[in-house]
Amino acid sequence: MKQSHFYIITVLSILVIVLCREITAQQPELPVVIAYQIDREAKFLSEPGNNPVEILRRLGRSLNTQWQADKVSLQAASLFDVSKIGGPEFLRPTADIQLTAAQNKTASDMLKRYQNVLQELVDSCKPASQALVIRAICESSTLKKALAKPIENTDKSISESAAIERAQAELMPILDASDYLAAALVISGNGCFGKLKIISEKEQLANDKIAHDISIGQFINEESLMFFCQTHPIDNPAEAFKQLLAIPQSATVIGMVASAGLDFEKDILANTARESILYINLEPSGDGGIPDVRFVAPVPDIEKLRGNLDKFKTLCQQTGIFTSPLAGEFPMVKLSYFMLPQAAVYVGLSGKFLVIAASQKNLLNELVHIKNVETNVKAGQASPEKLKRFWRIRTSDFNLQLQKLLQSPMLISQGIPPITNLTFLDDIENLILKSRATPASIEFSLEIPLRSVKKQLQN
C-alpha cells in the first residue's frame, strides 16, 4: 500500500514538473530594457560600522543586507512586464542570479556597447578610489518596441490599459527622438553625484516649447531652505484656448473671465510666465502659522497686467475672493476667500515680476530683494550655466525649521507625535538638481556633497 502511495506521488511530481516546463516554454521571455552594473571600489562600505559619517554607515548596513561584502561587481536588469505598468514593481532592477542566460547576455552586451559613454558619465561624477559606482543604459528602440507591443492585446483591464496609455504618452515622444539613455551614480566619501543623459545622435530633441533657458537665476534668493527655479513649456495661446473650449466645464470659467472684461486667450494664456522660482521655508511665518511659501515669476507683458488690475479685481469679487489693497512702495494686495477668512494670499509687483507669498512681511521682503538686485544695490546670484532646471535644498537648517513647524499654531494641536532631529542630514551640505537641454542631449545632474569633506578641505 505504501509503495502504491509512493508511486502515485512520484507520477504526480513528474507531471507537475513537465507541465511547469511546458508552461515556461510557452511563455515569452521578458525583454531586458535597462541594464545595470554596480561596482564596489576598494571594498567601500564593506565594514560600515567604522565609517565616521552617519549617512554612509546607514547606507552600508542597508547595502550589505543585499550584497555580500566580498563581491566586487554585480549586474542587474529591468525587465519589461506590461502587467506591472503603473505599479512600484515596474522596471524594478532584477539581480543577475534571477535572470536567464539570455537576459544576462543581453544586459552584458548593452553595457559593453556603451562602456565609453558610461565611463565619461562616471568621470563627471567625482569618482573616488573608494566608492560605489552604478552604471545604467537603456536603448530607446528596445523600450519603444516593448511599450508599443501591449497595444495589440485587447484583454487588459481598464486600469491597466489606462496605465499603458499614460506610459506611452509620456515616454514615446522622448523615445522617438532619442537613441539611448545613459546614467551613472557615484557614492563615496565626497558625497553622492549622478548624471542622466538622453542622447539623440541625429539631434532631434529640439522643442520650441522649451527652447528657452533660465534667465532669472541672478534673482534667486539664497535666504531660503529650498528653492525650485525652472523654465515652463510654452504652448501656443490660440491652440491652448482651442483645447480649453473642447472641455465643457471650462465654459463657465471662460465666461466669468469675459464678464470681468478680460480676454482669456490674450490677457491670460498669452501672458503666462516662461520661468519661475518657488521658495519654501518650513518656518511658520505665513498667516495662521503656515510655512513661508513664495512664488516669483517674470510676466512677459507686465504693463498689460498692470493695466488689467482693476479687471482682475472685478473677477475676484465675482468668485467670492475679497481684495484688500496694501499701502507701501510696491503695488500689493491681500486676497482672501469668503469661506476661509482666516487664510490669505498676498500678491505684489516689482519691476517685471509677479510675487505671491503667504504673509505680507514675506511678500515685502521678496519684493525688496528683487528691486535691490535690479538696481545693483545687492549682488545677484551668479548663474553662468544654461539650465532648464535649478533646484536646491539646504539641509543645515532643516531640523530646526521642522521643529518650529511642528510647534506652529497650525500643527501643535493636531496631536502629531514628536519627530526627532534627522541627524543624518547634518552630514549633507545641500541637495542640488540641475537640468540642461540641447537638440543632441537632455541632461540631469544630481549633487549631494557631504559637509564633512568640505570641512576637511578648509582645515
SULPEKA-V431841 format. One record per residue. RES is the residue in one small letter. PHI is phi in whole degrees, -180 to 180 (999 if undefined). Layout:
# SULPEKA-V431841
res=[RES/RES]
phi=[PHI/PHI]
This chain:
# SULPEKA-V431841
res=[m/k/q/s/h/f/y/i/i/t/v/l/s/i/l/v/i/v/l/c/r/e/i/t/a/q/q/p/e/l/p/v/v/i/a/y/q/i/d/r/e/a/k/f/l/s/e/p/g/n/n/p/v/e/i/l/r/r/l/g/r/s/l/n/t/q/w/q/a/d/k/v/s/l/q/a/a/s/l/f/d/v/s/k/i/g/g/p/e/f/l/r/p/t/a/d/i/q/l/t/a/a/q/n/k/t/a/s/d/m/l/k/r/y/q/n/v/l/q/e/l/v/d/s/c/k/p/a/s/q/a/l/v/i/r/a/i/c/e/s/s/t/l/k/k/a/l/a/k/p/i/e/n/t/d/k/s/i/s/e/s/a/a/i/e/r/a/q/a/e/l/m/p/i/l/d/a/s/d/y/l/a/a/a/l/v/i/s/g/n/g/c/f/g/k/l/k/i/i/s/e/k/e/q/l/a/n/d/k/i/a/h/d/i/s/i/g/q/f/i/n/e/e/s/l/m/f/f/c/q/t/h/p/i/d/n/p/a/e/a/f/k/q/l/l/a/i/p/q/s/a/t/v/i/g/m/v/a/s/a/g/l/d/f/e/k/d/i/l/a/n/t/a/r/e/s/i/l/y/i/n/l/e/p/s/g/d/g/g/i/p/d/v/r/f/v/a/p/v/p/d/i/e/k/l/r/g/n/l/d/k/f/k/t/l/c/q/q/t/g/i/f/t/s/p/l/a/g/e/f/p/m/v/k/l/s/y/f/m/l/p/q/a/a/v/y/v/g/l/s/g/k/f/l/v/i/a/a/s/q/k/n/l/l/n/e/l/v/h/i/k/n/v/e/t/n/v/k/a/g/q/a/s/p/e/k/l/k/r/f/w/r/i/r/t/s/d/f/n/l/q/l/q/k/l/l/q/s/p/m/l/i/s/q/g/i/p/p/i/t/n/l/t/f/l/d/d/i/e/n/l/i/l/k/s/r/a/t/p/a/s/i/e/f/s/l/e/i/p/l/r/s/v/k/k/q/l/q/n]
phi=[999/-62/-64/-64/-62/-64/-65/-62/-62/-62/-62/-62/-62/-63/-63/-62/-62/-62/-63/-62/-64/-66/-63/-62/-67/-79/-81/-67/-73/-64/-76/-84/-113/-135/-112/-127/-132/-121/-119/-105/-85/54/56/-59/63/-68/-128/-69/-60/-92/-76/-73/-97/-59/-66/-75/-62/-63/-62/-62/-64/-66/-64/-76/-75/-117/-139/-63/-62/-84/-84/-89/-141/-129/-121/-147/-153/-99/-97/-88/-119/-61/-69/-103/-61/90/-111/-67/-86/-65/62/-69/-60/-117/-65/-60/-70/-99/-96/-77/-61/-67/-66/-63/-66/-60/-63/-63/-64/-63/-65/-69/-64/-116/-64/-68/-63/-65/-67/-61/-66/-60/-64/-89/-107/51/-65/-137/-66/-115/-166/-108/-119/-119/-118/-146/-140/-140/-87/-60/-63/-67/-67/-63/-63/-67/-72/-79/-60/-63/-58/-70/-83/-113/-100/-82/-71/-62/-66/-69/-63/-64/-65/-64/-63/-64/-62/-66/-64/-83/-96/-57/-58/-70/-66/-64/-91/-114/-104/-163/-119/-126/-144/-145/-139/-122/-115/-153/-66/-76/132/-122/-135/-140/-139/-129/-127/-104/-110/-124/-66/-97/55/-110/-92/-65/-147/-60/-68/-124/-70/-88/-106/-63/-118/-112/-58/-69/-91/-61/-93/-69/-84/-153/-69/-138/-138/-131/-107/-160/-89/-122/-61/-107/-91/-66/-56/-65/-69/-63/-67/-63/-67/-65/-62/-74/-98/-56/-66/-75/-60/-65/-65/-62/-66/-65/-62/-65/-67/-88/89/-111/-98/-59/-73/-81/-90/-116/-62/-81/-123/-84/-72/-89/-159/-161/-130/-114/-110/-137/-119/-74/-57/-79/-94/-82/-57/75/82/-82/-63/-78/-121/-132/-126/-126/-150/-77/-93/-54/-125/-66/-69/-63/-63/-60/-69/-102/-59/-65/-69/-66/-64/-62/-62/-62/-63/-68/-100/83/-102/-82/-117/-128/-61/-115/-76/152/-68/-108/-66/-138/-146/-102/-115/-143/-95/-65/-86/-133/-66/-77/-103/-153/-123/-113/-127/-149/-124/-143/61/-93/-101/-100/-125/-122/-144/-93/-154/-67/-63/-66/-63/-63/-60/-72/-63/-66/-59/-63/-63/-65/-70/-63/-97/65/-70/-127/-68/-80/-72/-70/-143/-73/-76/-90/-121/-98/-146/-144/-113/-145/-122/-91/-94/-63/-101/-63/-60/-63/-67/-63/-65/-64/-65/-65/-95/-74/-56/-71/-115/-62/-96/-88/70/-75/-59/-59/-110/-71/-59/-83/-62/-65/-68/-67/-76/-96/-78/-169/-124/-125/-124/-128/-141/-141/-149/-136/-58/-91/-160/-119/-125/-118/-128/-119/-131/-132/-70/-88/-63/-61/-65/-63/-62/-64/-69/-77/-79]
